[in-house]
Amino acid sequence: MKLTPIQKRAARRARHQSMLDMNLVSLIDVFTILIFFLLSNAGGVETLPSPKAVQLPESVSQTQPRDTVVVVVSATEILVEGRKVAAVADVINTAGDLIEPLKAELDVLASRQVVRPENEAHARRLTIMGDKDIPYRLLRKVMATSARANFGDVSFAVRQRFES
């Protein structure tokens, strides 16, 4: 089949023409949303994730939270970094101040290698997110176990109360 010169030119043009049709409006919308998200989350406020089962006590402290190991003590369970390690009912009824499953989990976290030597001091920090209605003897057991696992710098998570 013989093509005319006009048909040859049209075929050559179709071969070299890119069939990509990019919709820049959608791309600009995505980048606008991304920039808005990054700007809104780049503020200086740091918050700790708080489970719904834990009602934190209120405080007027101005100290910002640090990035540490988080131990959550709710009315029913004890979690380390989001993993359940013990049930509160079992822990309260045991004699002594040591919570074995909590100590084992903290020992595992303490054995992690620190990449930078200047972060060595920050590796042994711990934040306890305890429900405001938990008994003091349970809180004392959690603190004693943390101290025995060589987590000496213990902080308590609270809700910030604004004075008017």
C-alpha positions as CSV (number, residue, x, y, z in Angstrom):
1,M,0.0,0.0,0.0
2,K,1.4,3.3,-1.1
3,L,1.0,6.4,1.1
4,T,0.8,9.9,-0.2
5,P,3.3,12.5,1.0
6,I,0.7,14.1,3.2
7,Q,-0.2,10.7,4.8
8,K,3.6,10.0,5.3
9,R,4.0,13.4,7.0
10,A,0.9,12.8,9.2
11,A,2.2,9.4,10.3
12,R,5.7,10.8,11.0
13,R,4.2,13.6,13.1
14,A,1.9,11.1,15.0
15,R,5.0,8.9,15.7
16,H,7.0,11.8,17.2
17,Q,4.2,13.5,19.1
18,S,3.9,12.6,22.7
19,M,0.6,11.3,23.8
20,L,1.1,12.6,27.4
21,D,-1.5,15.1,28.4
22,M,-0.7,16.4,31.9
23,N,-3.3,18.1,33.9
24,L,-1.3,20.8,35.8
25,V,-4.3,22.0,37.7
26,S,-4.6,18.7,39.7
27,L,-0.9,18.7,40.3
28,I,-1.0,22.3,41.6
29,D,-3.9,21.3,43.9
30,V,-1.9,18.4,45.3
31,F,1.1,20.6,46.0
32,T,-1.1,23.3,47.6
33,I,-2.6,20.8,50.0
34,L,0.8,19.3,50.8
35,I,2.3,22.8,51.6
36,F,-0.7,23.6,53.7
37,F,-0.3,20.3,55.6
38,L,3.4,20.9,56.2
39,L,2.9,24.4,57.4
40,S,0.2,23.6,59.8
41,N,2.2,20.7,61.3
42,A,5.5,22.6,61.5
43,G,4.5,24.5,64.6
44,G,6.4,24.3,67.9
45,V,3.7,22.4,69.7
46,E,4.6,18.8,70.5
47,T,1.9,16.4,71.7
48,L,1.9,12.8,72.8
49,P,-0.6,10.4,71.4
50,S,-3.2,9.8,74.1
51,P,-5.4,6.7,74.1
52,K,-9.1,7.4,74.8
53,A,-9.0,5.1,77.8
54,V,-6.6,7.4,79.7
55,Q,-7.9,10.7,81.2
56,L,-4.7,12.7,82.0
57,P,-4.5,15.0,85.0
58,E,-4.3,18.7,84.4
59,S,-1.3,20.9,85.1
60,V,-0.2,24.5,84.4
61,S,3.4,23.3,83.6
62,Q,4.9,25.0,80.6
63,T,7.5,22.3,79.9
64,Q,7.1,20.8,76.4
65,P,7.0,17.0,76.0
66,R,10.2,15.2,74.8
67,D,10.5,12.3,72.5
68,T,10.9,9.4,75.0
69,V,9.7,5.9,75.7
70,V,6.0,6.1,76.6
71,V,4.4,3.9,79.2
72,V,0.6,4.2,79.2
73,V,-1.2,3.1,82.4
74,S,-5.0,2.9,81.9
75,A,-7.6,1.5,84.3
76,T,-7.2,-2.0,82.8
77,E,-3.8,-2.4,81.2
78,I,-0.2,-1.2,81.0
79,L,1.3,-0.5,77.5
80,V,4.8,0.3,76.5
81,E,5.1,2.1,73.1
82,G,1.6,0.9,72.3
83,R,2.1,-2.8,73.1
84,K,0.3,-4.4,76.1
85,V,2.7,-5.8,78.6
86,A,0.5,-6.4,81.7
87,A,-3.0,-6.2,83.0
88,V,-3.6,-3.8,85.9
89,A,-5.6,-6.3,87.9
90,D,-2.7,-8.8,87.9
91,V,-0.1,-6.1,88.8
92,I,-2.1,-4.6,91.7
93,N,-2.5,-7.9,93.4
94,T,1.2,-8.9,93.3
95,A,3.5,-8.4,96.3
96,G,6.5,-6.1,95.9
97,D,7.2,-3.2,93.6
98,L,8.6,-5.0,90.6
99,I,6.4,-5.6,87.5
100,E,8.3,-8.3,85.7
101,P,6.7,-8.0,82.2
102,L,7.2,-4.2,82.3
103,K,10.9,-4.6,83.3
104,A,11.5,-7.1,80.6
105,E,10.1,-4.8,77.9
106,L,12.0,-1.8,79.3
107,D,15.2,-3.9,79.3
108,V,14.7,-4.7,75.6
109,L,14.2,-1.0,74.8
110,A,17.2,0.0,76.9
111,S,19.4,-2.5,75.0
112,R,18.9,-0.7,71.7
113,Q,22.0,0.8,70.2
114,V,22.2,4.6,70.3
115,V,23.5,5.9,66.9
116,R,24.9,9.2,68.1
117,P,27.0,9.4,71.3
118,E,25.4,12.8,72.2
119,N,22.0,11.1,72.3
120,E,23.1,8.6,75.0
121,A,21.8,10.7,77.8
122,H,18.4,11.0,76.1
123,A,18.0,7.2,75.6
124,R,17.1,6.5,79.2
125,R,14.1,9.0,79.4
126,L,10.6,7.7,80.1
127,T,7.2,9.3,80.0
128,I,4.4,7.8,82.0
129,M,0.9,8.5,80.8
130,G,-1.2,7.5,83.7
131,D,-4.9,7.8,84.1
132,K,-5.8,10.4,86.7
133,D,-7.9,7.9,88.7
134,I,-5.2,5.1,89.0
135,P,-4.2,4.3,92.5
136,Y,-0.9,5.6,93.8
137,R,0.5,2.1,94.6
138,L,0.2,1.2,91.0
139,L,2.0,4.3,89.9
140,R,4.7,3.6,92.5
141,K,5.2,0.1,91.1
142,V,5.5,1.5,87.6
143,M,8.1,4.1,88.7
144,A,10.1,1.5,90.8
145,T,10.2,-0.9,87.9
146,S,11.3,1.9,85.6
147,A,14.1,2.8,88.0
148,R,15.2,-0.8,88.2
149,A,15.4,-0.9,84.4
150,N,17.8,2.1,84.6
151,F,15.3,4.7,83.3
152,G,16.1,7.4,85.7
153,D,14.7,10.4,84.0
154,V,10.9,9.9,84.4
155,S,8.3,12.5,83.3
156,F,4.5,12.4,83.7
157,A,2.2,13.4,80.8
158,V,-0.5,15.9,81.7
159,R,-3.1,17.9,79.9
160,Q,-2.2,21.6,79.9
161,R,-4.7,23.7,81.7
162,F,-4.7,27.4,80.7
163,E,-5.2,29.9,83.5
164,S,-7.5,32.7,82.6
